[in-house]
Amino acid sequence: MKSSARTQAERTAATRAALVAAGRRLFAEHGFAGVGTETLVREAGVSRGALYHQFGDKTELFAAVLADVEGEVTRSLATAVLAEGEADFVTTMRRAVDAWLDACGSADVQRIVLIDGPAVLGWVRWRAICQPHILGLIESVLAAGVANGTLLPLPVKPLGHILLAIADEAALYLNAATDHATARDELTRVIEPLVRALVKP
């Protein structure tokens, strides 16, 4: 019985993974509205019934795809922050901002996270899915800075929300810009003094 249960669990996990991977490719390329369920299940190599069984509908699959993209972006930010070892707060945040703006250049982040996410799921649910990922990373960096006396003794949770809002708006600004190089330079020049202002004099 245990072997059979494991086999079923593995099949379920494989089906979900195939649907999320197919959804990510298709939603990034064509947008949520441009992808039908038939195309999704054909791309994933599963039945329509499997889609409904695993996710209920296309919107719930999209929510799972969004969470997958956000998780990957957060891992890449964490890797970038730690890439060159210990650093001061400003350098750490600069690394995080650079990694975030790099991620915003990818089609899946642009289309799935920034454009379709709030439109398809509504702002409240989009925020609920996205926040635990990157917000947790931001709060951990802030908490360490406050604890070791590097930063002004500000409440970490609201400060984390403010910085996340800045990151989201920076991404939207960059995504809408016709000249990405100039926009990115402008964003860096604006964000760095804001970050420096959090450091204790």
N, C-alpha and C positions, 0 to 999 in steps of 0.2 A: 504493500500500500504506500509506503513512504517513497519508494522509487517512482511509482506512478504519479504521486502528488508532486514530486520534484519535476517530473517531466512536464506535467500540466503547467506548473509555475514557470518553467523555462519557456514553454510555448507562448504563454501569456506575455511574458516579458519581451520575447522576440517580436511578437505582433505589435505591441505598444511601441517598441523601439523603431520598427519599420515604418509605422504610421507617423511617428514624430519626425523621423529623418525625412520622409517624403514630404510631409507638411512643411518642414523648414525650407527645403529646396524650392517647393512650389510657391509658398506664400512669399518668400523673398523675391522670387522672379516675377510673379504675376499679381501679387497682392491677394488679400483674403477674398475679395469679391470676384476676382478673376479665376478662382480655382473651384471646380465642382467636385462633389464627392466621388463621382466616377473616376475622375482623373486622379484623385488622391489614392483610392484603393488600388487602381491599376498601377500607379507608381510604386506603391508599397508592396504590391504582390499579395494582397489579402482580399477577402470578400467585403462587400458592403456591410454585411451583418457583423463582421469583426470590428469595423469602425464604430458602429452603433453600440456594440457590446462593450467595447473598451472605453469609449468616450461619450457616448450618447448622441453627439452630433458634431458637425464641423467646428462650431464655436468652441466646444470644450477641447477639441483637438488643438485648435489655435491657442487656447490658454496654456496647454501643456507645452506647445512649441515655444511660446513666449517665455515660460519658466526655464526651458532648456537653454534658450539663447542667453537669458539673464544670468543663469548659473555659469555658463561658459565665460561670459564677459567678466564676471566677478573673479573667477579663477585666474583669468589672464591679468586682471588688475593686481591681484594678490601676488602673482608671480613677478610682475613688473616692480612692485613696491619692494620686494625682497631680493630682487635680482642681483644687486650689488652690495648686499649686506646692510648693516645698520647705517642709518643716515639721520640727519636732523629733520625736524618736522616739515620745514619748507621744501627740502629736497624730496622727502617722501611724498608729499602732496603733489609736487611737480611731476614725479614719476607716475603717480596715479592719474593725473589730468592728461598727461601725454598718452598713457595707455587707453584711457577712455576715448579721447579724440581719435586715436588710431582705430579703435573698435567701431566708432561711428562712421568710418569710411566703408564698412562692409555692408553689403546689400541687405543681409538679414537683420542687422541692427537698425539700419535706416528704415526699412519697410515694416518689419514686424514689431520692433520695440517703439520706434518714434512716431510712425505714421498710423499704422493699422491698430496697434495695441489699444490706445485710448478710444479710437473710433469704434472698434468692434466690441470691446468688452465694457466700455464705459470707463470714465476716469477713475472711479472709486475702485473697481476691481483691478484695472490695469496697475494702479498704484499699489494695491495690496499684494499683487504678484511680484512686482519689481522691487519694492522697498526692502523686503527681508534680505535680499542678496547684497546689493551694493551698500545699502544703508548700514548693514551689520559691519561691513568692512570699514566704512567711514567712522562709525562710532567706536570701533576698537582702536583705530589710530588716534582719535581724539581723546578717548579715555586714558590711553597710555601717556599722551602729552600732558593732560591735566594732572595725572597721578605723579609724574616725575617732575612737575613744576615748570615744564617748558612753556606751556600755554597759559593764557589767562584762565582763572578759575570760573569758567562759564559752564552752565548746564549742558551736558554732552548730548542728550537726546534732541532738544530743539535745535542746537547748533548743527547736529548731523542732518536734520531735515532741511535746514537752510542751505547747507553745502550741497546736498543732493539736488535741491531745486536749482542751484546755480549750474550744476553739472548737466541737468536735463535741459535747461535753457541754452546752455552752451552748445549742446548737441543739436538742438533744433536750429540754432543760429547757423552752425556750420553746415547742416544739411541743406538749408535754404540758400546758402551763399553760392554765387556763380563763380567766385574766385576763392577756392578753398584755402589756398596757401596764405592769402592775405587775411582771410577770416580767422584762420587758426592763429596766426601771429597776433592779431588783435585780441583774441580771446586770452591767449597766454599773457599778454601785457596787462590785461584787465584783472585776470584771476590772481596772478602772483601777489600783487600788493594787498589784495583782500586776505589771502592766506597769511602773509607776513604780519598783518594787523592782529592776528590771533596769538602771536608769540609774545611772551612777556618781555618787556623792555629791559 
